[in-house]
Amino acid sequence: MAELLEIKNLAKRKWNFPVKWSKRTRQNFWLGVLFLAPWFIGFVLFTFYPLAASFVYSFSEYHSRKPLVWVGLDNYNTMFTDKLFWTSLWNTLYMVILAVPITLLTSFFCAVLLNLKVSGQSIYRVIYFLPSIVPTVASTLLWLWILNPQAGVMNTMLSHIGIQGPNWLSDPTWSKPSLILLGMWGMGGTIVIYLSGLQDVPTSLLEAAELDGANWWQRLRYITIPMVSPITLFNLITGMIGMFQYFAQAYIFRGTSGLGAPLNSTLFYSVYLFQAGFQYLKIGYASAMAWVLFIIILGCTILLLKVSERFTYYAG
């Protein structure tokens, strides 16, 4: 009983904060506040305030030269009856469902090849990573030239083997696959992340499997892939979030053939949100779209985290 009372007294003394701070403690406290102030001011001005303002605007009709008018759920009701909203959402889901897995699969196998012990390994790694550091606008303009249906490199190469290349930029069937090709060209960051994970795979497991007669594919399937599954989950979630906000490449592609062409096949969610907010000046409608996008991304992220418990392996 005495020991129990002593433990309780120690616990009480542990959580009793001093009523009066010393001069040095106060100085340290205000010094810490001073160092935190730039971050806190930046967070309030550039994150919290825009977030709160967009939430209010989503229930309002707002114009920069007119007073704010509360409209309730009208922006959301209009959104769900807007054909362009559903077109943009479908185009974005197309990229999320196809582009993200294709990019992950390709980057993983590129990382596996770059992890092989061959001469000139570092040179190959640099070559694969270089496209990812090219500015987005520059790389997109480069691919517009490569995919030019008349004089582009892609169709010229296809013509040499007897294949008539499609109209990559104006054909609705090929406009999104061309953007997927562009995304795969700049997947160097994903390759580097996979490569770092592959180097952490225990060589003892691979050597033991090889001694037991496992071939290259079996070692890859049963050891390497499970060991890098947390990295796959990370790349999947970040790739999904980035693809839901896909904007720059699609906006430049659309600018080459006129607004809305080809047949709105490259009208992605973020592009339509930008048009609604900054071209049509429907700030309230664009804010409502932004919050719907936030809810969609949050729901997909939670779903992936729940499902990942079945296939993600964490060592230790």
N, C-alpha and C positions, 0 to 999 in steps of 0.2 A: 504493500500500500504506500509506503514511504517513497519507493522508487517511482510509482505512478504519479504521485504529487510533484515530485521533483521534475519529471518529464513535462508535466503540464506547466509548471512555473517557467521552465526553460523555453517552452513554446510561446508563452505569453511575452517573455522578455525579447524573444526573437522578432516578434512582429510589432513591438512597440517602437514607433518611429520617434525620433527626438522632437520635442515640442519646439525648441529653439535651436536654430542652426548657428554654427560658429561663423565667424567672418570669412574664413577660408572656404567653408562649405558654400556660403552664399555666392562668393566670387566664382567658384567653380560652376555653380548652377547657372548663373547668368552668362558665364563664358560659353557653356554648352548651348544655352538658348541662342546666343549670338551666332554660333556656328551653324545651328539648325535653321536660323531665320531665313537665309536665302532659299533653302530647299522648301521650307514651309510656305513662303510667299509665292514661289514658283508653282507649288502644288495647288494652292488656292486659286491663283490667277489663271493658270493654264490647264488645270485638270478638273478641280472641283467645281469652279464657277461654270465652265463650258458644259460640264456634265449636268449640273443642276439647271442651267438655262435651257439646254436642249430638251430636258424632261418637261419643263414648263411650256416651251414652244410647241412640243408635240401635241399639246391639248389646246393650241391657240392658232390663230391666223395672224402671222407676223410679217410686216414689211418694214424695211429700214426707215421709210419716210412716213409711216402711218403708226398709230398707237396699237398696242397689243389688244387683240380681241379674243376672248375665251370662247372656244367652239366645242369643248368637251371631246367626245370620241369621233367627231366628224372626220378628222384626218385618217384615223384608223379604218373607219367605215369606207371612206373613199379609196383607201389603199387596197382593200380586199376586193373591190369591184373594178380595179384598174387593170386592164389587160397587159399594159406594159410592165406593171409590177410583177405579175405572174411570169411574163416572158423573161424578165431579168432574173427572177428567182430560179427559174428552170435552167437558164444558161449558166448560172453560178453553180447550181447543184451538179450540172453536167461536168463542170471542171473539177468540183470536189470529188465526185464519184470516180472519174476516170483519170484526171491529171495527177492527183495526189498519189494513188496507188502505183501508177506507172512510173512516176518520178522516184518513189521510194524503192521500187523493185530494181530499176535501172541503176540508181545510185548505190544500192547495196552491192550489186554484182560488180560495178566499177570499183568499189572499195575493196572487194575481195581480190580482184585482179591487181590492184595497186598495192595490196598487202603481200603479194608474192615476192619472194627473194630473188630478184632478177637484176641484171646490170642496168644501170641508168634508172633505177627506181625513183629517185628523187626528181629526175627530169620529167618523168611521166606524171608524177603527182602535181608538179607545177603546171604542166600543160592542161591537166583536167581542171585545175582550180582557177586558172586565169580568166575564163569567161565569166565567172561569178563576181569578179571585181570590176568588170566593165560597167559603166553607168547604164541604168535601165533604158534611158532614152536612146543612147548610142547603140546599144545592143538591139533594141527593137527596130531602129532605122536600118541597121545592118541586115536584119532578117527580112525586112520589107524588100530590100534589094535582092537577097537570096531567093525569096519566094515570088519575085516578080514573074507573072505568067508569060511575058513575052521574052524578056532578056535575063531572067534570073538564073542563078547557078543551078538550083534544084531541078528546074524543068529542062535545062540544057543537058544535065547529066542523065536525066531520065530519057531524053530523046535519043541519046547515044545507044541505049539498049532497047530501043523500039517502043518505049512507053510515052504516051502523050500526057504530059503533066497537067494536073487540074489548075483551075483558077483559084489559087490559094487565098487571095485577098477578097474576092467578090462572090465566091460560091458559098452559100450558107452551109453546105455539107462539109466544106474543108476549112472554113474560117477558124473554128474552135480547135481542130487538130493541128493547124499551123501554130496556134498559140501554145499548144501542149509541146510541140517541138521546140519552140522558143524557150519554154520553161525548163525542158530537159537540158538544153544547152547551158543554162546557168545554174546547174545543180551542184556546183563545186562545194558549197558550204555543207550540204547534206552529206556529200562524199567524205569530207574531212571528219565530220562527226561520227560517221560509221567507221571510218578508218581508225579513229582513236579507240572506239569500242572493240574493234577486231584485235587490236594490239593488247587489250586486256584479257582476252580469252586465254585461260591457262594452257600453256603448251603441254603440261603433263597429261591433261585429259585427251588432247589430240594425239599425243604419242601413244598413250595407253590404247586408244581406239584403233590406231594404226597397227599396233602389235596384235590386237585381237582380230585383225583382218578387215577392218572397215576401210572402204575405198574413199576417194575424195568427196564424192557426193554424200555418202553416209555420214562422214565427219561434219560436213557442212550442215546437213539437215538435222542431225540429232545432237550436235554439240554447239556449233558456231551460232546458228540461228537462235536457239533458246538463250544462249548467253548474252546476245546483243538485243534481246527482245525489249528491255527497258529503253534502249536507244531508239528502237523502231517505234515504240509508243510515243516518245518525245517528238520524233520527226513527224509522226502521223498527226499529232495534235497541233503542232506549230504549222505544219503544212496545210492542215484543214482550216485553221484560223486565218492564215495568210491568203488562202484561195477564196474564202468567203469575202475578203476585202480586196479582191483582184481589181486593179484599176489602171495603172500606168500603161502597161502594154496594150490592153484593150482600147484605152482611150486614144492612143497613137494609131492603132490599127484602124479605128473608126474614122479618124481624121483623114486617112488616105483616100477614102471612097465616099466621103460625104456623111453628114450626120444621119444616123439610123441605118446605114448600109453596112453589110449586106443583109437586108431584110431583118434587122435587129438581132442577128445571130451572135453578135458580139456586144449586145446590150447587157452588161453584167450589173449586178445589184449596186455596186459602188458607183458605177458609171451613171446609172439612172438616178441614184441619190444625189450625185454631183449636179446633174442636169436640173433636177427638181429644185435644189437649193440655190445654185449660182447662175443658172441660165433662165429658169422660169421664175426665180425669186420666191418659191414656195418654201420658206424657211420652216414653217410648222409641219408641212407634209414631209420634208426631208428629215426633220428631227424625229418624226414618228417612224419613218423608215429605218433610221439609225437605231432606235430602241428595239424595233422588231428584229433587226439583224443581231443586236446584242443578245436578245433572248434565244435566237436560233443557235448562235455560236455557243452560248452557255449550255444550252440543252445538249448539243452534240458533244461538247467536251465532257460533260458529266456522264453521258452515255458511253463514251469511249473509255473513260476511267473505270466505269463499272464493268464493262465487258472485258477490259484488259486483265482483270484478275484471273481470267481463265488461261491466258496464254503468255503472261509476262512472268519471267523468272528473275527474282532478285537474290543474288548470291549472299549467303549469310543471314 
